[in-house]
Amino acid sequence: MVRKTNQDRRGKTNQDPIRKTNQDRIGKTKKYGKEIRKNSADSDHYAKKYKTIETKGVKKQAIPGQFCPVEKKCGGCQFLDVAYEEQLRWKQKKVEELLKPYCEVHKIKGMKQPFYYRNKVHAVFAHKRDGSIISGIYQEGTHDVVPVNECLLEDKKADEIIGTIRELLKSFKIKTYNEDTGYGLFRHALIRTAHKTGQIMVVLVLGSPILPSKNNFVKALLKAHPEITTIVLNVNGKKTSMVLGEKETVLYGKGYIEDELCGCRFRISAKSFYQINSLQTEALYQKAMELAKLTGKERVIDAYCGIGTIGMVAARYAGEVIGVELNQDAVRDAIRNAKMNNMKNIQFYQNDAGQFMVQMAEARERADVVFMDPPRTGSDEAFLSSAVRLSPKRIVYISCNPETQARDLDYLTKHGYRAEGAWPYDMFPFTVHCETICSLIKK
């Protein structure tokens, strides 16, 4: 069972500055010649459609070790009562239905151990009528907090730390925030864990910048969990459902953690976008490099580059890499990451990726390979047309929603590209979501 806020279910939170397309930024766009207005259902359409309709035909049964007492209230998992091999079979079938009209769909890559894979764990804090403190998730479709002690998908150590924070709030007599009245102090806890380095970040989200007995609170938390690398106090004083605020104070450590992915080291802050399943991400990126067929001479564009993960991995095999991202914080992190890895052949620009590629085409600049990894809503015609205009020899398209990827492949295959194949990856076991990577070449 996954701890999810309502904005998580829409596909974005403010602590996840997910790579954005034009429609994400302005709320309204022309998509494929038809004007639509973005709403909260768009980004999770795939999940809701298949959760309510298609999953009815899946063989369900009580499976030892896959029981969650709050599964029905949470809504984060759709397949806890489905054997893992059956989950993979279902996802394979759905991806084939969507992408087979454009290319061959290869066998899905699952996980050997599909539990406890989430390296980022969020808990909302509240209190019962008797005053006792609880932490957990919002019940699906509401802001009622469902108490959760542990989750089958979340990092075990992260859940333990959240339990300790819950006990410390009681000991230090710190009141939890009340969304209805606006009173109270402690709102959320966010735990980020690094798979390779073992580093752990704890983010305490408060309604005001004053944490009573701050030093003693931190000391007590570190005594219980000396493995914690850094503790950050984040202030969110607004009456909003967004998790993180703008202001941060480092209470312990450096204020960030570092992890390794495909031989590169990345700095991860509270707001950084970083894939939640490190093991599968590494396999996915290795496949992306294989499909890009880099020889050390190519000029590569990493569109929607975030903190530069794909681009920096590609920089080890390419001649030059250009990362383009609109989110200023993400670009700042990307530049730091490149310096930390001593990479001289990669540059990052804060810009709209589509506009950037149009400008390149107008200046008669070239690009050999374009990596694109848009949000769940997919790309838009403005971006895709700019990619076609730039005319790279190869496009490697990574998607967390095969439904919108199919829509985008339809456009690209009608505008000079041929899809060579699609490879599904199970990044999110026990949910209906599936990551896919598709290779396209210029006809």
N, C-alpha and C positions, 0 to 999 in steps of 0.2 A: 504494500500500500504506500503510495507516494504522497508525501506532504505537498499539497498544491494550494496556492492561493487562487482566487478567481482569475487574476491576470495570468497566472501560469497556464490555466486551461485555455486561455485565448492565444497562448503561444508566446507571450512575452511578459517579462517583468522588468522593472527598472534596474534590478541588479543583473539582469541578463541583457545587456545592450546588443540584442541580436541584429545581425546585418540587415539593413532595411532597404526596401525598394521605394520608389517614389510614392506609391499609394500608402505605404506605411507612414511616411513622413507627413503627407498633407491630408490624408483621410479620404481623398476623392481623386479618382484618376480615370482616364480612358484606358480600358483594358481590352485589347484586340478589337478596337473600333466601337466598343459599346461602353457607355459611361455607367459606372457603378459606384455606390457609396460603400466604403469600408465599414464593417461592423464587427462586433465581437465574435460572431459566429464564423466569419470567413476563415480565420486561421485554424480553427479546429473542426472544420466541416468534415474532413476525412475521418477523424475519430468518431464524431457523433453519428455519421452515416453508418459506418460499419459496426459501431457498438450496438446500435439499436436495431439494425436490420440483418446484416450479413452474418454476424456472429451467432445467430440463433441456430445455424446448422452445424456448429462446431461441437464435437463430442466433449461433453462436460462431465466431470466426476470429482468426487472428493479425493484429493491427492495428499498423502502424508508429507508434512513439511511445507505445504502451500496454503496454510490457513491464516486468515487475517480477521480479527474480530470486528474491524470497522470497514471492511471492504465495501459494503453496500452504501455506507454513508460517504466514504471518501470519493469514490469514482475514479481514482487514479489508475487502478488495474482493471482490465477487462478479462484477463485470462488466468486468474489464480486457480480456477477449477478446470484448467485445460493442461494436459501434459505438454511439456516443452516441445517435443517433436511435432505434436499436433499444431502448436502455435506457429512453428516454422512452416509447416505445410500450408496453413491458412494464409500466411503472409506471402509465401511463394506464389500461391494461386492468385491473390489479389494483384500483386505486382505484374504477373503475366497478363492478367486481364487488361491492365492499363497500358503496359508498355510493349507487349508483343506485336501490336500493329506497326511498330516502328523499328524493332530490332529483336534479336535473340535475347532472352532473359536467362542468365546463368543461375546456378544453384545458390540459394541464400546461405550466407555464412552466419551461423549461430555461435553461441557462447558455450564453452565447456562447463562453466559455472555461472548460471544466469541470475544469481542472487547478489544483493548488496553491491550493485555496480554504480550507484549514484555517488559521485564525488562532491556533490553540492547538496546540502540538506537545509531546508528552511522550516522553522517552527514558529507559529504564532502563539502568543501567550495571552491568557485570560484567567478569569477566576469564576468559580461556581457561586451559587447564591450563598453558600455557607462561608465564602471567603477563601476556600482552598484554591491553590494555584494549579492551573492545568496548562499543558502545551500540546500542540498538535497541528491539525489542518482545518481549513474551512470546509464544512460540509458542502458537497457539490451543489452549486447554484445558490448558496446562501453565505452569510458571514457568521454562522453559528460554528463555534470551535468544537471539533471532535477530538477528545483526548487521545494521544498516541504515545506509547512508550517505546515501541520499536517497529521498524518497517522492514519487510523482506527485500526491498530494493535499495535501501539506503545504507551507506557505510556504517558499520556497527559502532565504530568509535565515535562517530558524529552523534549517533543516537544516545550513547552513554554520556557525552558531554552535555547534551541538551537536558538529560535527566538531572545531572549535577546542577546546572543553572537553575532548574526548577526548585531544587532543594535550597540553594543559596538564596534565592529570592525570598523564600519563607524565613530563613535564618536571619537575613538582614532586614526583614520587614519592608521590602520594596514592593510597592503596589503595581499591579499590571494595568495596562492602558485599557480604557473602556471606549470603544468606538462610538457608542451612542452619546455618551456625555462629554467625551473629550478629556476626562480626568484620568489620572494614573500616569505611570512613567514607563514601564517596560513593555515594549511592543512585540519585538521579534528577536529571534536568534538565527544567524546564518552561519553554517559550518562548511568550510571548504577543505577538502583533503587532497593531497598530491599523491598519486599512485606510485610513482617511481621514487621520489625523495622521502615520502612519509611525512612531509610537513603538513601542519594543520593551522588553519586560520579560524578564529572565532570572531564574529561580528555581533556586537550587542546593539540593538536598535532601540533607542529611547525617544520619548516625546520631548525631552529637554536635554541640554548638555551636562546636567549635573547628576552624577551617579553617587548616591550617598555611600560613604565609606569606600570610596573607589579603590584605594590601594589595598585595603583589607579584602575586598571582594575579589580583586585580581589575584591576590596572594592565595586565597582559599581555592580559587578555581585551578590555579597552577599546581597547588599541592595535591589536589585530587587527580589532575591530568598533566603531569610534567611534560608530556609529549607535545603539548600545544606550542606552536612556533611563534604565533603572534596573536594579539587581541586588539580589536579595533572598536571604538565607540562611534556609532553612526547616529546622527540626530535627524529624526523625521518628526517635526512639530506640526505638520499639516494634517488636516482631517481628510485623509485619503486612503485608498486601499493599496497604494504603491508601498513597497516594502522599505526601500532605502531612501534616505534623504540626501541632501547635497553635502552637508558638513560632516567631516570625520576627524577623529582624534585617535592617535595611536596610544594605547595604554601599555602595551608590552610588545617587544620585538620590533621588526622593521615595518610592519603595516601591510605586508604582502607575503606570499609564499612563492616558491618556485617548483616547477615540475619539469619532467623531461618527456619528450614525445618525438619519436623517430630520430633520435640522436640530437635533437635541439632542446635547449633549455628555455623555459618560458616563465616570465614573471606574472603572477596572477593576483590582482587586487580584488577588493570586495565587489566591484562593479564589472570586472572583466568578463567578457564572454569566453567560456572555455567549455568544450564538449563534456557532457556529464559522464560519459562512459569511456574512460581512458583506454581500456584494452581494445575495444572495438574501433575506436577512433584511430589508433595506431595501424590496425589492419586496413582500415578504409583509406588512410592517407598513403600507405604503401601501394595500394591498388591504384590510387590516383596518379602516383608517380610512374607506375608501370604503363598506364594508359597514355600518359603524356608523351612517352617515348623521348625523353630529354637526353641530349647527347653532350651538353656542355656549351652549346653555341646559341641556343634559342633565347629569344626575348619573350618573357612570360608576363601575363597580367593576372593578378589575384584579385578578382572583383569580390566585393563584400568581404574584405580581407580580415575584419575584426582586429585581433591583436597580432595577426600575421602568422598564424600557425601553418596554414597550407603554403603560403608564399615562402616562408623560411625553410621549410622542408624542401620545396622546389629549388631554392637558391643553391642547394648543395649539388644539384645536377644540371642547372641551367647556366646560360651566360649572363643573363640579366633578368631581374624580377622587379615588377612594379606593383605595389599593393595600393588599392584604392578603397577608401572607407569614409563614410560621412561622419561617423561618431568620433568626436574630438578626443575623448578619453581613450578610446580604443586605439586611435592612431598614435597617441602619446605612448601607450604601452607597447605598441608594435615597434616604434623607434628604439625604445629601451631594450626590447628583446633582441633586435638586430645587433645593437652595440654589445650586449652581453655575450652574444655568440660570435662576435668579431666577424660579422658578415659585411663585406664591402660591395657586393653586387646586388643589393636590394634597396629600394627606396619606397617610401610610403607617402601618399598624398591624401589630404582630407578633401574629398570631393565626391560628387555623385558619379558612380562608376560608369553609367551610361553616357553622361555628358562628357566625361573624361575621354572615353573612347571615341566619341564623335569628334572632339577636338584633335585627338591623335590622327584620325582619318583625314580631317581637313588639312592637317599639317603634313599629310602624306607619310606619317610615321607608320611603322609596321609592328605587328605582334605575331609571333608564331603559334603561341598557345594561350588560351584563356581558361583559367579556372573560375568557375562560378558556383557559389554555395549560398543561395538566397534563403530567406526565411520560409516558413511553412506555406505562406501565401503564394510562393513562387516568384518568378520574375514578372516583368511587365513588357508591353510591346516597345516602349521607349528604350529599355535596356537591350532587348533582343535585337531590335533594328540597328542599334548602334554597334552591337557585336557583329552583325552581318555586314555592316558597312566597313568595319575595320578589317574584316575578312581574314581572321587567323586560320592557319592550316588545320588547327585542331581545337576543339572545345571539350573540356572535361567538366561535366555538370553533376554536382553533388546535391542531393535533395533529401529533405526529411519528410516529404510528402509526394509520393509517386503520382497522386492525382493531378496536382498542379504541374509536376514535371512532365506528365503526358501532354498536357495542354501546351507547354512550352516547346516540347519536341515536335509537336504538330506544326508550330510556327517555323522552327529552325529547319525542319526537313522540307518545308515548302519554299525555303529561301536559300537554297544552295548547299545544304549540309546533309550528310547521311549518317544515321546512327549506327555504330558498329556493334554495340551490345550494351546490356545493362546488368549490373551486379548488385543484388540486394544484400544489405547487412543488417542484422538484428541489433540495433543500438539500444532498443528499449524493450527488453523481454517483459512479458506479462501485460503489455499494452498492445493496442492495435497499430501502433506506429512502426514504420520501417524506413530505414535510410537506403537510398539507392544511388549508385554512381553510373553515369552513362558517358560513353565516349562518342564524340561526333567528329567527322572529318569533312573537309571541304570537298565537294563533288568535282 
